[in-house]
Amino acid sequence: MDYTTVAEFAQTWGLVYMFAIFIGVLIYAFRPSAQKKFDRAAQIPLKED
């Protein structure tokens, strides 16, 4: 494998891989059941011990 082959592979399948990861993160973040968990986590810095 030379540099050109690796670069070509990264430009095609790397893009597909990163796009799939991006879609997975969006689905995880915007699913309805996660709202309570994220709201609780957002309030942690504001709580006084």
MOGI-V107772 format. One record per residue. N is the residue number from 1. RES is the residue in one small letter. PHI is phi in whole degrees, 0 to 359 (* if undefined). PSI is psi in whole degrees, -180 to 180 (none if undefined). NEAR is the number of other C-alpha atoms within 10 Angstrom. Layout:
n->{N;N}
res->{RES;RES}
phi->{PHI;PHI}
psi->{PSI;PSI}
near->{NEAR;NEAR}
//
This chain:
n->{1;2;3;4;5;6;7;8;9;10;11;12;13;14;15;16;17;18;19;20;21;22;23;24;25;26;27;28;29;30;31;32;33;34;35;36;37;38;39;40;41;42;43;44;45;46;47;48;49}
res->{m;d;y;t;t;v;a;e;f;a;q;t;w;g;l;v;y;m;f;a;i;f;i;g;v;l;i;y;a;f;r;p;s;a;q;k;k;f;d;r;a;a;q;i;p;l;k;e;d}
phi->{*;255;299;297;295;295;295;295;298;294;288;265;285;296;296;297;298;296;295;295;298;300;296;298;294;299;297;297;285;256;288;298;286;269;299;299;298;288;296;298;294;290;272;303;293;268;285;258;277}
psi->{126;177;-40;-42;-45;-42;-41;-42;-44;-36;-28;-67;-26;-40;-44;-43;-48;-38;-40;-41;-43;-46;-40;-42;-41;-44;-42;-43;-33;11;144;-32;-11;-9;-45;-44;-44;-34;-43;-43;-33;-25;-8;-45;-19;-12;143;136;none}
near->{5;6;8;9;10;10;11;11;12;13;11;10;11;13;12;12;11;11;12;12;12;12;11;11;11;11;11;12;13;10;9;9;10;11;12;10;9;11;10;9;10;11;9;9;7;7;7;5;3}
//
